Amino acid sequence: MTRTSPDPTRTLRPGWRRWTGRLGSAVLVVWGAATAAFLAQLAQPGDRATAILNLRTGQVQERSAEELAPINAEYGFESPVLSQYLDHILGLLRGDLGTSYQQHRPVWDVVAEQIPPTLALSATALVLAWVLMPAWVLLTAGRGPATSAWGAAVETVLASLPQYWLGAVLVLVFALGLGWFPVVGGSGVAGIVLPALALALPLAGFLGQATRTEFERVLGQPFVLSARLRGAGDLSVRVRHVLRHAALAPLTLTGWALGATVSGAVVVETVFTRQGIGRTLVSAVESQDLPIVTGIVVLTALVYVAINLALDALYPFLDPRLTT
């Protein structure tokens, strides 16, 4: 009997279909964010040219048509709405996020200056959350009803802590009380520890809730029993076998978690007087500098979809069944 070799296109096609769907979804998310950003500018109360001129002069008053004409020409406000929308989308495709109303600079230049401190804060918070969460789950999950319930209760409390309140408590205890860290600002490692903890602790609690149920379910699977019968120690079984499978749930939420750290940075950077995208966003909202607000919204959407696509690529390494 002749043995036919499998058609490689049959094995590749499902993967291509899956990635095509994911890329299509990513494009829709970014397009939706860009469209919402444009509509938000149109929804601004009053005339946009008047708002810009008032912002530049620092005086709120009615403006004549002669005064508004240069502003309308500079930003293309006299063009039809559809034309403005197409220019907005095409500009984003070219990497043009617009020009700041207040600073008269490209939005990208303004935002790019604030990306490094926010990126450092978000990355540190994610790392801390992913260190604290597995350690806590390994310590308390599947250790008996009382220990497991206590561990779950701690996770629930952490997940519900408001970041502004937690930030204030951390400042009172570790900065003002013990003097271990700077009260506000600060550079280097000392200046980022408390802000990162204010973001990481609630995030660790939330990710722990997502991990615990799956972790305790996997503990009862046959392959775990088989590993124990082969002589594997308890810690080895929990880390190498159980945690690997249970990590799929929190890994799925990591894309959301990154967005949560960026939104949380709005509060944390304000509480700790840190430079970053969050503080820039607050300042732009207060001054009605909509191009900066919309630019940050679009960039956040881009980062969100990029992280989720990267996580999709990591799933097969955690669970080979996902390759088919």
C-alpha positions in Angstrom: 0.0 0.0 0.0 1.3 3.4 -1.0 1.6 5.8 1.9 0.7 9.3 0.9 2.5 12.1 2.5 0.3 14.8 4.2 -0.4 17.9 2.2 1.6 20.7 3.9 -1.0 23.3 2.9 -3.6 21.5 5.0 -1.5 22.0 8.1 -0.6 25.6 7.3 -4.1 26.7 6.3 -5.7 26.7 9.8 -2.8 28.7 11.1 -3.0 31.3 8.3 -6.8 31.6 8.8 -6.3 32.1 12.5 -3.6 34.8 12.1 -5.6 36.5 9.3 -8.5 36.8 11.6 -6.4 38.1 14.4 -4.7 40.7 12.2 -8.1 41.7 10.9 -9.3 42.2 14.4 -6.2 44.2 15.3 -6.7 46.5 12.4 -10.4 47.0 13.3 -9.4 47.9 16.9 -6.9 50.5 15.8 -9.3 51.9 13.2 -12.0 52.1 15.8 -9.7 54.0 18.2 -8.6 56.4 15.4 -12.2 57.0 14.4 -13.3 57.6 18.0 -10.4 60.0 18.5 -11.6 62.0 15.4 -15.2 62.0 16.6 -14.1 63.2 20.0 -12.5 66.3 18.4 -15.8 67.0 16.5 -17.8 66.6 19.7 -15.8 69.3 21.5 -18.2 72.0 22.7 -18.0 75.3 20.7 -15.8 76.2 17.8 -12.4 74.4 17.6 -10.6 77.4 16.1 -11.9 79.6 18.9 -10.8 77.1 21.5 -7.3 76.9 20.0 -6.9 80.7 19.8 -8.2 81.1 23.4 -5.7 78.4 24.5 -2.8 80.1 22.8 -3.6 83.6 24.1 -4.8 82.6 27.5 -7.9 84.7 27.1 -11.4 83.3 26.8 -13.5 85.5 24.5 -15.4 85.7 21.2 -13.2 85.8 18.1 -13.8 87.5 14.8 -13.8 85.6 11.5 -10.5 87.4 10.6 -8.8 86.1 13.7 -10.1 82.5 13.2 -9.2 82.3 9.5 -5.5 81.4 10.0 -6.4 78.7 12.5 -9.0 77.2 10.3 -6.5 77.2 7.4 -3.7 75.7 9.5 -5.8 72.8 10.7 -8.1 72.4 7.7 -11.3 73.0 9.7 -13.0 74.6 6.7 -12.9 71.3 4.8 -15.8 68.9 4.7 -16.0 66.5 7.7 -15.4 63.5 5.4 -12.3 65.2 4.0 -11.0 66.0 7.5 -11.6 62.3 8.5 -9.7 61.0 5.5 -6.8 63.4 6.2 -6.8 62.2 9.8 -6.6 58.5 8.9 -4.0 59.0 6.1 -1.9 61.1 8.5 -2.0 58.3 11.1 -0.9 55.8 8.4 2.1 58.1 7.7 2.8 58.3 11.4 1.5 61.9 11.7 -0.5 62.3 14.9 -1.2 65.9 14.4 0.1 69.1 16.0 -0.4 70.1 19.6 -2.8 73.1 20.0 -0.9 74.4 23.0 2.8 73.6 22.3 2.7 74.1 18.5 4.8 70.9 18.1 4.0 67.6 16.4 2.1 65.3 18.8 4.6 62.5 18.2 7.5 64.7 19.4 5.6 65.6 22.6 4.5 62.0 23.4 7.8 60.4 22.4 9.5 62.3 25.2 7.2 60.8 27.7 7.2 57.2 26.5 10.5 56.0 28.2 9.4 56.9 31.8 5.9 55.4 31.3 7.4 52.3 29.6 9.8 51.8 32.4 7.0 52.1 35.0 4.6 49.8 33.1 7.3 47.2 32.5 8.5 47.2 36.1 4.9 46.9 37.3 4.2 43.9 35.0 7.4 42.2 36.1 6.6 42.7 39.7 3.0 41.4 39.2 4.3 38.3 37.4 6.8 37.7 40.2 4.3 38.2 43.0 1.3 36.4 41.5 3.0 33.0 40.7 4.8 33.0 44.1 1.5 33.6 46.0 -0.4 31.0 44.0 2.3 28.4 44.4 2.4 29.1 48.1 -1.4 28.9 48.8 -3.3 27.1 46.0 -4.1 23.5 46.6 -2.8 23.6 50.1 -6.1 22.7 51.8 -9.5 24.6 52.0 -8.5 27.1 54.6 -5.1 28.1 53.1 -6.6 28.3 49.6 -9.6 30.4 50.8 -7.2 32.7 52.6 -5.0 33.1 49.5 -8.1 33.8 47.4 -9.3 36.4 49.9 -5.9 38.3 49.8 -6.1 38.3 46.0 -9.6 39.7 46.1 -8.6 42.5 48.4 -5.5 43.4 46.3 -7.5 43.4 43.1 -10.0 45.8 44.6 -7.5 48.4 46.0 -7.8 51.8 44.3 -4.5 52.8 42.9 -4.6 56.4 44.1 -5.4 55.2 47.7 -2.7 52.5 47.5 -0.2 55.0 46.2 -1.0 57.4 49.1 -0.6 54.6 51.6 2.8 53.6 50.1 4.0 57.2 50.3 2.8 57.6 53.9 4.4 54.3 55.1 7.6 53.8 53.1 8.5 57.4 52.0 7.3 59.7 54.9 7.3 57.1 57.7 10.3 54.9 57.0 12.1 57.3 54.6 13.2 54.4 52.4 12.1 56.0 49.1 11.6 59.6 47.8 8.2 61.2 48.5 7.7 62.5 45.0 9.6 62.2 41.8 13.0 60.6 42.2 15.2 59.0 39.6 16.7 55.6 39.3 15.5 52.5 41.1 14.4 54.2 44.3 12.1 56.5 42.4 10.2 53.8 40.5 9.7 51.2 43.3 6.6 52.7 45.0 4.8 53.8 41.8 5.4 50.3 40.3 4.1 48.7 43.4 1.0 50.9 43.3 0.3 49.4 39.8 1.6 45.9 40.4 -0.2 44.9 43.6 -3.8 45.2 42.3 -2.7 43.7 39.0 -1.1 40.7 40.8 -4.4 40.2 42.7 -6.4 40.2 39.6 -4.1 37.8 37.7 -3.9 35.6 40.8 -7.7 35.3 40.7 -7.5 34.2 37.1 -4.8 31.7 37.8 -5.9 30.0 41.0 -9.0 28.2 39.7 -7.1 26.8 36.7 -4.1 25.9 38.9 -6.3 23.9 41.3 -8.1 22.2 38.4 -4.8 21.2 36.8 -3.5 19.7 40.1 -6.1 16.9 39.7 -5.1 16.0 36.1 -3.7 12.5 35.4 -0.4 13.9 34.0 0.2 15.5 37.4 -0.3 12.3 39.2 1.9 10.5 36.7 4.7 13.1 37.4 4.4 12.4 41.2 4.5 8.7 40.7 7.8 9.1 38.7 9.2 10.7 41.9 9.0 14.4 41.0 8.9 16.6 44.1 5.9 18.8 45.0 7.6 22.1 44.0 8.9 20.6 40.7 5.4 19.4 39.8 3.8 22.7 40.7 6.3 24.8 38.7 7.1 22.6 35.7 3.7 21.0 35.1 0.9 22.7 36.8 1.9 26.4 36.6 2.8 26.0 32.9 -0.7 25.1 32.0 -2.4 27.4 34.5 -0.4 30.4 33.2 -2.5 30.4 30.0 -5.3 32.3 31.7 -3.3 35.2 33.1 -1.2 35.3 30.0 -4.4 35.9 28.0 -5.1 38.9 30.3 -1.6 40.4 30.0 -2.6 42.4 27.0 -5.4 43.9 29.0 -3.0 44.3 32.0 -0.7 46.4 29.9 -3.6 48.7 29.0 -4.4 48.8 32.7 -0.9 49.9 33.7 -1.1 52.7 31.1 -4.4 53.9 32.3 -3.3 53.4 35.9 -0.2 55.6 35.1 -2.6 58.5 34.7 -3.3 58.3 38.5 0.1 57.0 39.7 2.2 59.5 37.8 0.1 62.2 39.2 0.3 60.9 42.8 4.1 60.5 42.6 4.7 63.6 40.4 6.4 61.5 37.7 6.8 62.4 34.1 5.1 60.1 31.6 2.3 59.6 29.2 -0.3 59.5 32.0 0.6 62.9 33.4 0.8 64.3 29.9 -2.7 63.0 29.2 -4.1 64.7 32.3 -2.4 68.0 31.4 -3.8 67.7 27.8 -7.3 67.0 29.0 -7.2 70.0 31.4 -6.0 72.3 28.6 -8.3 70.8 26.0 -5.3 69.9 23.8 -7.2 67.3 21.9 -4.5 66.3 19.4 -2.3 65.0 22.2 -5.3 63.2 23.9 -6.2 61.5 20.6 -2.6 60.7 19.8 -2.2 59.0 23.1 -5.4 57.0 22.6 -4.3 55.8 19.2 -0.8 54.9 20.4 -2.3 53.0 23.3 -4.5 51.0 21.0 -1.5 50.2 18.8 0.5 48.9 21.8 -2.5 46.9 23.0 -3.0 45.0 19.7 0.8 44.5 19.3 1.0 42.9 22.8 -2.0 40.7 22.2 -0.6 39.5 18.8 2.7 38.7 20.5 0.9 36.8 23.3 -1.0 34.8 20.7 2.4 33.7 19.2 3.5 32.6 22.7 0.5 30.3 23.4 1.8 27.3 21.4 5.0 27.3 23.5 2.9 26.9 26.7 0.4 24.4 25.2 1.4 22.6 22.0 -2.2 21.6 21.4 -2.8 25.2 20.3 -0.7 24.7 17.2 -3.4 22.9 15.4 
